[in-house]
Structure formats: C-alpha cells, structure tokens
Amino acid sequence: MKIIRGRATDLSSEGKGVVKYGKDIIFVDGLFPGEEADIEILYPRAGVYFGKVVKLHLFSKDRIQPRCKICTACGGCQFQQFAYSAQLKYKTQRVKEALYRMANVTTEVLPCIGMDNPYNYRNKVQVPFAKERNGKVKYGFYKENSHIIMPVKQCAIEDKRASPILWDIKLLLEKMNIPVYNEDNGHGILRHVLIRTSYHYPEVMVVLVITKLNFPGQRNFINALVEKHPEITTIVANVNTRRTNVVLGFTEKVLYGPGKIKDDILGLTFEISCSSFFQINPIQVEKLYSVALNLIDFSKKETVLDAYSGVGTIGLIAAKNAKRVISVESNKSAHLNAIENAKRNNVNNIEFICDDASEFIANCDIELDVVIMDPPRSGSDKKFLSTLINKRIKKIIYVSCNPETLARDIAFLSDYYNVTFVQPVDMFPMTAHIETVCALSLKKSS
C-alpha cells in the first residue's frame, strides 16, 4: 500500500480529481480542484493510476456535506460533495474544452442548464439483491468496479417513491423466506428489482428479475406488496437465468396491473414497458428537447430525419411542426414501441424505419432539410457523417451524451460545417455525465 500527498488541479471526464505526482497522473474519487490530501494508490489502468482519499488537508470552497452516506463508495454519484453551482460550471467547461481541444470550436458554450432541485430526479432505479452472512437480505448499488453491494436504504437521486418499496420487498423476502440469488452458485429466486415511476401520472411499475416464474409464495408476496404500497400500479416478472451481468432477461410475465406505465414529454404521452428506453430525468428531458427543436425554426415545410431515434420521442415531438419526419432506429423493440407511441398520440406525418442509421441515410434518396441525431455514448460513425457531407444536409442538430465523442464527430465535419450553437443540459445531477445540444450549418462554400 502506497500513500502519497497530492493536490487536485482539475477533474477528469469521469469526475475524479486529477493529481500530478512526478511524471504520474492519479485519478482520485471525491477530490476536487484545489484540495490537498493523503492519497492511497489503488491500481493502474490505461496509463494512469487510481487512488482514494485517506485524509484531507485542504478543502475546496465548493465542498458540501453529502446527502448520501455511501456516495464515496457507491460509484453512482461522483459529485454529492460538490456544490451544485460548481457542478454546472465544471460541465460547461468540460464541453468547452473538449470542443476546442479536439475540434478547434470557438463558438460560445452557453452555461449548463441545471435543475431547481437536483435531487430525486431518477424515474428508473434498479438494484441487486443478495443475502448477508447473518442470513438477512440486503440490496443496494455495486461498489465501483466490483460486485460488492453497498446497502442503501434511501438514494438521494432516485424518485422518493422507490425507497420504501425496496425496503418492504426486503422485509417480505425475509418474512416469506423467498431465497435471493447467489452469484457464486447460481441458486436463488430474486436477482434484481427495477422500479419505474411516472412524473405526470400516479403510476409506479415494479419489475422482479427472477430465475423462474411461479416461485413458491409468489401470489402472497404480490398481494402483500400491493397492500403495503397501493401506489404500485403494475408488477412484472422478468426471467433471467443467464450467468451474466446483464440485468434483464428475455421472458416477461405481468403479475399485476397492465404491465406498463405512461408518462408525458412536451404534451405527448408515451407508454413505458419493463425494457423500454425512456429518459430518466423527466424535468430536464423537456428542457433538452425544447432546446434542440427550437433550433430548427419550423415552417411546416421541413422533412426531418430523426436518427438513432429510440422509441421516437424527439421525432414525434418534431412532427407537430414539420411536414414529414423519418425516424430510424436499429433496435426492433424500440422501433415497435415508437410505432405504438405514434398511434397513441395520433401523429400521422412520421414513418418509422427499423434499420442502422448509417445504412439508411447512405441509401436514402429523400431530400432531407434537417437531421436530428442522438447517437449512443460512442458517438456516430464515419459512414453516417460522410453521408451528411455528401448529401449537403443544410442543418444538423446533434444531441450528445459524451462531449469527447461529440467533439470527435464535429472535427470530422469541420471542413464542411460551422458550429452555430452549443448548449449543455444537466440531465444527471450529482454525476459527471452531461448532455449537449449542438447546431451545425453547412458552410456556404461547401
């Protein structure tokens, strides 16, 4: 065990304090710029070292008392001890630096749009269950880079309705002697519990990830849980028998209620199933989409491509003001959900294509006025970006969840496109994650 004394000069893209020690770089959880500490070196990875604070000697003016007692061990929140105003400044600066360093973008980066209350925003919570040595059931979040469960009775960023439900599930499992899953030998029934909540409606879904349907005591367990928590509107069993880190399996059965909940985004209603993708911050997603769509300046004449469209949320909202929207998504389940969402909201000027976005746009002979793209964290690919250039798409709205891959993709487009607008939006307070909306316009000489 090696302990050194060092001072953080910056924050990494993962929200860890950056400490320079001779020629080495050390990333340290829970250490903020200007702070000095005794640091235990834990392990090397990808050319840098990782460490943890043993003792703090100098404190940042932005350090606050965290609401969560396990925030330094859980790994879910990097910034519980970092003032929210400082979080927003960091996220703004991170986007600005990535765009300038990787793509030479000098366009003004607007201050990150934050929340009035940056807590209890998550509408989706999933936790593993296990048995302690004393026989009691525990649940919580995995310690970073491990499968060690850190028990937590109340998470500071999850919807407040989730915590008491999880606690009573634990008590019912113990009372009814329902075995929880053992990762080592593969025995047991309950693996995970996933809770999804609606912001605009009084609806709550509980998903029990189990190893087999119809476990002993199942009906009594369901009845007791609903009696304790009448706010639960549906319970779904998801069967996962694989020895894997993937939480959900392929087989589902509705045990109580309709099997789905619903929620609204900017006036449209979306159904959410057990495995549907849906933005986890219902307040900020409306801000994010409003920023993106306001950049288009609709005239009811536009043909819009919504690429990497998921369940069609932003495309369906765009369709209210566009002539035509083409929504492309490669995931079949999300594609089918998108079709249902269009029917539910009576949106008729949108069509859904189940295809790889790069393949579709490369072979598309439709004249597109605007492309909205919301790729995964890995960003887009050269085929998709090259096609944007070749087709001389006049306006691109890029919604990104990773400033580094955003900057990389913009650098690829930079000979042909100008970045005209950059707006970070804080979808994930208390974490280092950041969403960014960028507008790009075709250069006149192109």
Secondary structure, DSSP 8 states (H G I E B T S, - for coil): -EEEEEEEEEE-TTS-EEEEETTEEEEETT--TT-EEEEEEEEEETTEEEEEEEEEEE--TTB---S-TTHHHHSS-S-TTB-HHHHHHHHHHHHHHHHHHHH---S-B---B--SS-SS-BSEEEEEEEE-TTS-EEEEEE-TTS--EEE-S--TTB-TTHHHHHHHHHHHHHHHT--B--TTT---SEEEEEEEE-SSSS-EEEEEEESSSS-TTHHHHHHHHHHH-TT--EEEEEE--SSSS----SEEEEEETTS-EEEEETTEEEEE-TT----S-HHHHHHHHHHHHHTT---S--EEEEES-TTSHHHHHHTTTSSEEEEEES-HHHHHHHHHHHHHTT--SEEEEES-HHHHHHH--S--SEEEE---TT---HHHHHHHHHTT-SEEEEEES-HHHHHHHHHHHTTTEEEEEEEEE-SSTTSS--EEEEEEEE-TT-
